[in-house]
């Protein structure tokens, strides 16, 4: 809606009494001739009473005319307070609300206006426009048609009706309605229609929707002649050129339109469609993503993004776009087929066949459905049925390349069926193998992806519980009867008779203990359901039944992980759009995968704290030699084994029974410089809850080099020996302050110390660590291992292993999901912060480049005028003077020769020598002028190219550097070509003139010119006639050079503005929202 047009119509409907002051008529006259600024000034400085009703109405109309909508609202509201049924004020306020897009309030006001005047054309048109914006198209159409019955030539009503029909894709009717006024015989109506830019653009776009580009292009051209900055006309012209196949010209118009209105999604959609036709599916997808960031429910943008993914053979990535499209159009066949293809690649071919068979009828969309069915049949190992469906695709849609390739593959497998057709299909469609094995937990610095032998489809929990070190400890402790420090064995999984019988035998050995109820926590991602119940205490009156109570904390943690996973997937899709962020995308993808892994528990501490022995005690067996200086990862697996992962990518597998001796024998070769990780797979229940990372001594390497290794850790056990200095606990507190995570402090190597010494050590550690740890525990790993071997109950109790098991179960295992979620949130924030830092740097770079490019464009404009003056105005006179000087020089050299050889015999020789000397002298004069011009142009263009190289370094691989390379060749080639054309042609012209000039008169007239100057003048004018030679034409010589650089600047500026806006809206703004991953309530 044009506010000035509507204000002028309001003015026409305003009745002014003849007794009104002259100033009122002056205001009306100023508005009538379009001088709204003068009207506003008259209202401010005249003697009119500001509070008068008529003055307020005129003020509102003037403010609306000047697009000062809020001031206009105030004026109209003041009138309505005094006279609630004032029609003009009510209509004016409604128009202001329409401009502010408050359509609901505007509709209420317009209905009241129509109650006052049912045939008010302007109110009918405004109400129809509001209905269009609200999506009430039936009401809008009925209202517009009723208004046209009242006044058939009202452009506002025709435009409102056309907008209604356009939204319903009834373009033939739109063309009919707008064409009647566009080609109207009434000159007034025709002039009004052709001066209405919005109507013209709408008419042209409807013609384009009917693929009538030849009729639409002149309309847009006419609009652009009146307003060269019309965004709608530029985009329409681009679309018309696209339909004509003139894609390069279309892109120029479109880039200008996008630079003028970068926040219009339909422009980005059109750009994506154009890029798709140019064969750049990646750019098409990027433009579609930008359009979706601006308009998330745009069906065409979703379709374009989906198609672009499929063109790049990224069928899995097309699925989210297909899902969104199906949410808007549930029966869309193309989106259904795209989603089905993704499901087929996920192994759901049978379900796809049952769902789509009934829908694959003979309608237009059946080709897509038959294509999906063909892929599904192929995946099911039925190539003949697949070929039948694909043949049907080619009948319905000729030239389908994918169907042609698939049908060829199907026929290849009819005679020789493959044992795994789904794998073949995935390979044929260039999709990654979705059944690839899951990688183990490994340090973030890992460049290879080890641990692929663990299948992604392996169930999280084995069919029977693995052995438990804690259970082994409890059995030994229970042989001596109950104790306050004894930890009862955990409840067995239902149906596990052996575990139940063992527990019964244990209870029979200790009859005074009775049955102790236990609480089992819910399942934790990456491991089996909890089987280590929390002891509530030995109570003789407790029930004999085991009560399974679901853990609220576990369920809450699972929910947090699920929410975090969904956030990270959205972030991953955003980051994946930027090629330079591929490593960040991989890190995010890895974090998503690791949310399903068990908790990663890091064992850290100073040298001599006994970390390796402690880890051996945790797993109940001496596996790791204490001299190891390489990070060691222990994780769950059904078959015990070991692997050495080297930095160069080699992986060496070692049998578990040989692992300890292998590590001891190769301790000197297995160093942190050569080995990335030692991975031990061991089947104990504790490792289903937490993988253990044994970090080498911090003194061996700087702390910052080990941070990437432990950055994946979710919790930490920090060991310090009882005899070691308290400064080690200070270092632990400092590290935990910088890397907050769940932590337990362990005072290790307590054997040989009495209770008072242990208590003192625990007190010192607790005071030093403060709130950084949950609990500080005493532990003797050596005693634990010896006691387990000898089944020494007293030593096992003194070792502290039972208390450690309780603490791990209570603080780590029972809260594993919440711990995983907390650690994941922290890592997610850090990853998003890294991406945001890159985005900020990139935005700053784009803005800097835009600023520098704008300065270059301004410099080009200044140089253009200066070079034009130098080359076109100053060079021809200088060249003429150089030629005159050359002629005089020739006269000086040859004057004596001419005078001495007057005879017939010597004339031929003299004339030939004279012509050659003249030709050489003139060529030298032209060459000097040419070199001066060429040097000037070379300096200017080389400066441009150097500045462009500084903005876009040649080492970068992007569109701009490629275009600069092209521009450099064009500039250098054009520079030489243009100069050669201008000066080379002029030199040839002069030499031809010299060859045809009569020089014989020099011999007869030589005596009349006693001086050199007079001889030279005679030679120049009479003999050569150089005064009749036209000057060199250098008009527009350098224009093409400047045009090329200026066009590059304009197009690149538009691209940079679009890239800046896209990065801001499509990546930075969503990432800022994702970065606010808050702590759970």
C-alpha positions, -999 to 999 in steps of 0.1 A, spaced: 0 0 0 14 34 -10 6 58 19 7 89 -3 -19 74 -27 -42 65 2 -37 100 17 -47 117 -15 -79 96 -17 -87 106 19 -82 142 9 -106 138 -20 -132 125 4 -128 154 28 -155 180 26 -143 215 35 -168 243 42 -166 275 23 -162 294 55 -130 276 63 -99 298 68 -77 306 38 -49 286 53 -70 254 52 -75 259 14 -37 266 10 -29 233 28 -54 214 6 -39 231 -25 -4 221 -15 -15 185 -10 -34 184 -42 -2 192 -62 18 167 -41 38 193 -21 32 176 13 62 192 29 48 226 22 15 215 36 31 203 68 50 237 71 17 256 66 1 236 93 29 244 117 35 281 110 0 294 101 -25 309 124 -47 278 124 -59 265 157 -41 232 162 -70 218 182 -96 225 156 -112 193 142 -105 201 105 -69 211 113 -63 177 131 -78 158 102 -56 177 77 -26 171 100 -33 134 100 -37 132 62 -4 152 58 15 130 82 2 99 64 12 114 31 47 120 45 48 84 59 49 97 95 24 70 105 27 73 143 20 111 141 -9 104 118 -24 79 143 -22 105 171 -40 131 150 -68 107 139 -72 93 174 -76 129 187 -104 135 161 -122 103 171 -121 112 208 -140 143 199 -162 128 171 -163 90 173 -181 85 139 -159 108 119 -156 87 87 -123 102 74 -106 100 107 -117 64 113 -106 54 77 -73 73 81 -66 55 114 -74 21 98 -50 29 69 -23 38 95 -29 4 113 -26 -13 79 7 3 73 18 -9 108 5 -44 98 -20 -45 127 -46 -60 104 -70 -72 131 -75 -37 145 -76 -22 110 -104 -47 101 -125 -36 131 -122 1 121 -129 -6 84 -161 -25 93 -172 5 113 -165 28 83 -186 6 60 -214 7 86 -213 45 81 -210 43 43 -215 8 28 -203 19 -7 -171 36 4 -147 23 -23 -115 32 -5 -126 14 27 -137 -17 7 -103 -19 -10 -85 -15 23 -106 -41 40 -100 -65 11 -62 -59 14 -64 -67 51 -84 -99 45 -57 -109 20 -30 -105 46 -50 -125 71 -55 -153 46 -93 -148 43 -92 -150 6 -128 -159 0 -140 -128 19 -114 -106 1 -126 -118 -33 -162 -112 -26 -156 -78 -11 -134 -67 -41 -159 -79 -66 -187 -60 -48 -166 -29 -48 -160 -32 -86 -197 -34 -91 -199 0 -74 -169 15 -93 -155 -7 -120 -124 15 -128 -111 17 -92 -75 6 -94 -72 -1 -57 -101 -26 -60 -86 -43 -91 -53 -45 -74 -68 -60 -42 -87 -86 -63 -56 -94 -83 -37 -100 -51 -64 -123 -39 -64 -143 -71 -26 -143 -73 -24 -159 -38 -47 -186 -51 -24 -191 -82 -53 -180 -105 -29 -161 -127 -50 -162 -159 -77 -142 -141 -51 -118 -127 -38 -111 -162 -73 -105 -174 -82 -80 -146 -49 -60 -146 -46 -62 -184 -79 -44 -188 -66 -13 -171 -30 -17 -185 -43 -16 -220 -73 5 -213 -86 28 -241 -94 55 -215 -62 75 -214 -67 87 -178 -73 51 -166 -44 38 -187 -20 66 -174 -30 59 -138 -25 21 -142 9 25 -158 21 50 -132 12 25 -104 44 6 -98 29 -21 -76 2 -28 -101 27 -30 -130 49 -54 -110 20 -76 -100 8 -77 -136 42 -86 -149 47 -114 -123 14 -129 -132 25 -130 -168 57 -147 -157 36 -173 -138 20 -181 -171 55 -182 -187 48 -152 -209 82 -136 -204 80 -118 -238 50 -98 -225 63 -93 -190 98 -80 -198 85 -47 -214 64 -40 -184 93 -43 -160 115 -23 -184 89 5 -183 89 5 -145 127 6 -144 128 36 -168 107 55 -142 124 40 -111 158 23 -117 158 11 -80 125 -7 -82 132 -40 -64 101 -57 -78 109 -47 -113 145 -58 -111 135 -92 -98 108 -95 -123 132 -87 -151 156 -113 -138 128 -139 -138 118 -130 -173 154 -133 -185 157 -166 -167 126 -179 -185 143 -168 -218 174 -187 -209 196 -155 -205 209 -166 -171 240 -144 -169 219 -112 -175 193 -124 -151 219 -128 -124 229 -92 -128 194 -79 -122 188 -102 -94 220 -93 -75 210 -56 -77 176 -65 -63 191 -85 -35 215 -57 -26 185 -33 -24 163 -57 -3 185 -84 13 157 -94 37 132 -105 11 130 -143 11 114 -145 -24 146 -129 -39 168 -155 -23 144 -182 -35 147 -168 -71 185 -166 -67 185 -203 -56 164 -213 -86 187 -194 -109 218 -211 -94 201 -245 -98 196 -238 -135 233 -228 -137 242 -262 -122 254 -250 -88 234 -271 -64 254 -260 -34 247 -223 -40 211 -232 -47 208 -250 -14 225 -220 4 201 -195 -11 171 -217 -2 184 -220 34 186 -182 35 151 -179 23 139 -204 49 157 -185 76 136 -155 66 104 -174 58 105 -209 75 72 -221 60 80 -211 24 70 -242 4 90 -234 -27 122 -228 -6 117 -261 11 112 -278 -22 143 -261 -37 165 -271 -7 152 -306 -9 160 -309 -46 194 -293 -42 203 -319 -16 191 -347 -39 210 -332 -68 241 -335 -47 231 -371 -39 227 -362 -2 194 -380 2 196 -382 39 201 -345 42 170 -339 20 148 -357 46 145 -328 71 133 -305 43 109 -332 31 95 -336 66 89 -298 69 73 -298 34 50 -327 43 40 -309 75 26 -281 52 15 -304 22 8 -338 37 2 -355 3 30 -339 -17 44 -368 -38 79 -353 -43 84 -348 -6 69 -382 2 94 -398 -22 124 -379 -8 114 -390 28 108 -425 16 143 -427 0 159 -416 33 139 -443 51 150 -469 25 186 -460 32 179 -465 69 167 -500 62 129 -494 62 123 -506 26 95 -530 35 75 -503 53 80 -479 24 67 -505 -1 35 -511 20 29 -474 24 35 -462 -12 21 -490 -33 -15 -478 -30 -5 -442 -38 15 -448 -69 -13 -441 -94 -11 -425 -128 -12 -388 -116 16 -363 -121 33 -371 -88 33 -409 -94 68 -407 -110 84 -397 -77 66 -424 -59 75 -451 -84 112 -439 -81 110 -445 -44 93 -478 -48 120 -489 -73 147 -481 -48 128 -499 -21 124 -530 -43 161 -529 -51 170 -527 -14 148 -557 -7 168 -577 -33 141 -577 -60 158 -561 -90 131 -572 -115 103 -555 -95 126 -525 -91 131 -523 -129 93 -524 -135 88 -494 -112 117 -475 -127 104 -482 -162 71 -466 -151 91 -436 -140 105 -431 -174 70 -435 -190 57 -407 -168 88 -385 -168 111 -388 -198 147 -381 -193 149 -388 -155 187 -394 -152 185 -410 -117 158 -435 -129 179 -443 -160 210 -451 -138 189 -471 -114 172 -492 -140 206 -500 -155 218 -512 -120 186 -532 -115 191 -551 -148 227 -558 -138 215 -575 -107 186 -595 -121 209 -623 -133 235 -620 -105 217 -608 -73 239 -593 -47 239 -607 -12 235 -572 3 215 -551 -21 209 -523 4 247 -517 6 248 -517 -31 221 -491 -33 238 -469 -7 270 -471 -26 253 -463 -59 237 -433 -44 270 -421 -29 256 -423 7 278 -433 37 273 -468 50 248 -463 78 256 -497 93 292 -486 100 305 -495 134 304 -470 162 338 -456 172 349 -458 208 354 -430 231 388 -415 222 405 -382 228 393 -352 209 427 -348 193 423 -381 175 426 -377 138 417 -413 129 385 -429 140 395 -459 160 373 -485 176 351 -493 146 345 -529 156 318 -519 181 286 -520 160 262 -490 161 234 -516 162 249 -534 192 223 -533 220 231 -511 249 228 -539 274 240 -574 270 216 -603 275 231 -612 308 249 -589 332 287 -589 329 309 -597 359 311 -570 386 342 -561 406 319 -546 432 300 -579 435 333 -598 439 343 -574 467 309 -579 484 311 -616 482 345 -616 499 333 -592 526 301 -612 532 321 -643 541 330 -628 575 294 -616 584 279 -582 583 299 -550 588 291 -514 588 314 -509 558 302 -539 538 284 -533 506 257 -558 497 256 -573 463 233 -555 438 199 -569 428 200 -592 398 181 -585 366 148 -603 364 150 -638 351 187 -643 361 185 -674 382 222 -677 388 225 -643 403 194 -648 424 208 -681 438 241 -665 446 223 -637 465 203 -663 484 234 -682 493 250 -650 505 220 -642 527 220 -677 542 257 -672 552 247 -640 571 213 -647 587 214 -617 610 215 -593 581 182 -601 565 170 -589 532 179 -554 524 158 -535 499 177 -518 471 169 -489 447 179 -495 411 183 -466 388 170 -464 352 191 -472 322 219 -450 312 228 -443 276 257 -465 266 253 -492 292 229 -517 307 202 -509 332 216 -503 367 222 -534 387 241 -518 416 214 -507 441 219 -481 467 221 -496 501 194 -482 524 208 -499 555 206 -533 572 171 -535 586 158 -568 600 122 -558 595 126 -549 558 105 -567 532 119 -598 515 110 -583 481 133 -561 460 115 -529 451 123 -514 417 120 -477 421 127 -456 390 152 -428 395 138 -393 390 173 -380 384 181 -406 358 149 -399 339 156 -361 342 191 -367 329 178 -387 300 154 -359 291 182 -333 293 204 -355 270 175 -358 245 169 -321 245 207 -313 242 210 -339 213 181 -321 194 198 -287 199 231 -300 187 215 -316 157 200 -282 147 234 -265 153 251 -292 132 227 -286 103 235 -248 106 272 -252 108 274 -278 81 263 -251 56 297 -233 59 325 -252 42 351 -235 65 334 -249 96 335 -286 85 359 -294 114 335 -278 139 306 -297 123 326 -329 128 333 -320 164 296 -314 170 287 -346 152 311 -365 175 296 -348 206 262 -360 195 275 -395 192 292 -394 225 260 -385 243 251 -421 238 284 -434 253 289 -442 290 304 -415 313 341 -409 306 359 -409 340 394 -395 340 419 -406 365 444 -378 372 470 -368 397 507 -361 401 535 -386 396 538 -412 423 501 -410 433 495 -446 421 470 -438 393 478 -469 372 476 -492 403 443 -475 412 429 -482 378 440 -518 381 422 -520 415 390 -506 399 389 -533 373 400 -560 398 430 -572 379 466 -561 372 465 -553 335 484 -520 332 520 -518 341 527 -488 364 555 -475 342 531 -466 313 534 -430 301 506 -432 275 469 -424 279 450 -456 285 412 -459 278 393 -488 294 358 -493 279 333 -521 279 333 -549 254 320 -585 254 354 -598 244 385 -586 263 412 -573 240 438 -545 236 447 -520 209 476 -496 204 466 -465 184 496 -446 169 497 -410 159 504 -420 123 471 -439 120 484 -474 126 464 -497 149 480 -527 165 458 -553 182 471 -573 212 454 -603 229 442 -594 263 462 -622 280 494 -609 264 487 -572 269 504 -567 303 536 -584 291 535 -566 258 533 -532 275 561 -540 299 583 -553 271 578 -522 249 576 -495 275 604 -475 259 589 -476 224 553 -468 235 557 -431 243 533 -402 242 552 -389 211 544 -420 191 513 -435 206 481 -416 207 461 -440 229 461 -475 244 426 -489 244 416 -518 266 383 -535 261 372 -554 292 338 -571 301 330 -559 336 298 -542 347 315 -511 359 327 -502 324 291 -503 311 285 -473 334 318 -454 328 347 -457 306 380 -450 324 408 -428 311 441 -431 328 459 -398 321 497 -399 322 516 -379 348 512 -342 343 548 -335 349 558 -354 318 540 -329 295 528 -293 298 493 -292 311 479 -275 280 490 -304 258 469 -328 278 438 -307 280 426 -319 246 430 -354 258 408 -349 289 384 -324 273 360 -353 266 359 -363 302 326 -361 320 340 -366 356 374 -369 372 389 -389 401 419 -369 414 445 -389 432 472 -375 455 493 -398 477 490 -394 515 527 -385 518 527 -360 489 528 -323 494 496 -303 498 506 -282 467 493 -311 446 459 -306 460 462 -269 452 470 -278 416 440 -300 415 418 -272 429 431 -248 403 426 -273 374 390 -281 385 383 -244 388 393 -240 352 375 -272 341 344 -276 363 331 -312 363 320 -338 387 350 -348 408 360 -371 436 393 -366 456 412 -398 464 439 -398 491 459 -428 478 485 -451 492 472 -451 528 486 -485 536 511 -482 565 494 -451 580 472 -451 611 436 -437 612 447 -403 626 471 -397 597 445 -407 572 419 -385 587 444 -356 587 452 -361 551 415 -362 542 409 -330 561 437 -312 543 425 -324 509 389 -314 517 399 -279 529 421 -273 498 396 -286 473 365 -270 489 334 -272 468 354 -284 437 348 -320 447 318 -340 459 337 -361 484 373 -370 494 380 -407 500 409 -428 513 421 -457 492 450 -482 490 450 -497 455 479 -520 463 462 -535 493 430 -539 473 447 -559 446 465 -581 471 433 -586 491 414 -596 461 440 -622 452 442 -636 487 405 -630 496 417 -612 528 386 -597 542 402 -575 568 427 -561 543 399 -555 518 379 -535 544 410 -514 552 417 -507 516 387 -484 511 375 -501 479 340 -507 493 336 -470 502 349 -460 468 323 -483 451 295 -467 471 307 -432 462 310 -441 425 275 -456 425 259 -428 444 277 -398 428 286 -411 394 267 -441 382 233 -431 396 237 -396 382 254 -407 349 228 -392 326 227 -359 345 266 -358 345 266 -366 308 241 -338 301 261 -313 322 294 -321 306 277 -322 271 262 -287 278 296 -274 287 313 -288 256 284 -277 235 288 -241 247 325 -242 240 319 -256 205 292 -230 198 314 -203 212 341 -213 187 317 -212 159 303 -178 170 339 -165 173 345 -176 137 312 -160 126 321 -127 143 355 -127 127 339 -136 93 313 -108 97 340 -83 106 360 -94 76 330 -91 53 322 -56 66 358 -46 62 359 -59 27 326 -41 19 340 -9 32 372 -12 13 353 -22 -18 330 8 -15 361 30 -12 375 14 -43 343 19 -62 344 56 -53 380 58 -64 371 42 -97 345 69 -102 370 97 -95 397 81 -117 372 76 -145 366 114 -148 403 122 -143 415 97 -169 388 108 -193 402 144 -191 438 133 -194 433 108 -222 405 123 -243 413 160 -239 450 163 -233 465 134 -253 454 145 -288 470 180 -286 502 165 -271 503 139 -299 498 166 -325 527 186 -310 549 155 -310 541 149 -347 549 185 -355 582 182 -337 590 150 -355 584 167 -389 607 196 -380 633 171 -369 631 154 -403 634 188 -420 665 195 -400 681 162 -409 672 163 -445 673 200 -454 709 198 -466 703 166 -485 673 181 -503 691 213 -513 722 194 -526 703 169 -546 681 189 -569 689 168 -599 666 142 -613 691 114 -605 692 120 -568 656 129 -562 643 93 -560 668 83 -534 662 114 -514 624 111 -515 625 75 -504 649 83 -475 627 113 -465 595 92 -464 612 65 -443 625 91 -419 591 107 -417 574 74 -411 599 65 -383 596 99 -367 558 99 -367 558 63 -353 581 74 -325 558 103 -317 528 80 -316 547 55 -295 556 81 -269 520 92 -266 509 56 -265 534 47 -238 523 77 -217 487 66 -219 494 30 -213 516 37 -183 489 59 -168 462 32 -173 486 5 -161 493 23 -129 456 28 -122 445 -7 -131 474 -23 -113 465 -3 -82 430 -16 -84 441 -52 -88 466 -48 -59 439 -34 -37 416 -63 -47 443 -88 -40 448 -73 -5 410 -76 1 408 -111 -13 442 -128 -10 449 -151 -39 454 -180 -15 417 -181 -7 395 -203 -28 362 -185 -32 341 -169 -59 357 -135 -55 393 -147 -60 383 -166 -91 366 -135 -105 396 -113 -96 417 -137 -116 393 -134 -145 391 -96 -141 429 -94 -141 431 -112 -175 403 -91 -189 418 -58 -177 452 -66 -191 439 -79 -223 415 -50 -228 441 -25 -219 465 -37 -246 437 -43 -271 421 -8 -267 454 10 -269 465 -10 -299 432 -3 -316 434 35 -309 471 42 -314 479 14 -338 452 25 -362 462 61 -360 498 53 -366 489 32 -397 466 60 -409 495 86 -406 519 64 -423 495 58 -452 490 96 -454 527 101 -456 531 75 -483 504 93 -504 517 128 -498 535 147 -527 570 155 -516 585 163 -550 578 201 -545 605 202 -519 631 204 -546 615 233 -565 605 253 -535 635 247 -512 651 280 -520 620 299 -508 625 286 -472 658 299 -460 651 288 -424 646 254 -409 613 264 -394 598 276 -427 609 244 -444 594 223 -417 561 243 -419 560 238 -457 567 201 -452 539 197 -426 512 217 -444 518 218 -481 536 186 -487 521 163 -460 489 182 -453 490 172 -417 467 201 -408 440 182 -426 446 150 -407 418 144 -380 431 142 -345 433 108 -328 399 96 -315 404 85 -278 368 91 -267 357 63 -244 391 46 -246 393 36 -209 355 34 -203 353 -4 -207 382 -9 -182 365 12 -156 331 -4 -164 346 -38 -158 361 -28 -124 330 -9 -114 308 -38 -123 330 -61 -103 327 -38 -73 290 -35 -76 284 -72 -79 309 -81 -52 294 -55 -29 260 -70 -34 273 -105 -27 291 -93 4 260 -76 17 240 -107 10 267 -129 26 268 -106 57 230 -107 61 229 -144 54 256 -151 80 239 -129 105 204 -142 101 210 -178 91 239 -187 114 247 -161 140 212 -153 153 202 -190 156 235 -199 172 231 -171 198 198 -187 207 214 -222 208 243 -208 229 219 -201 257 218 -237 267 207 -232 302 211 -254 332 180 -275 339 155 -262 364 
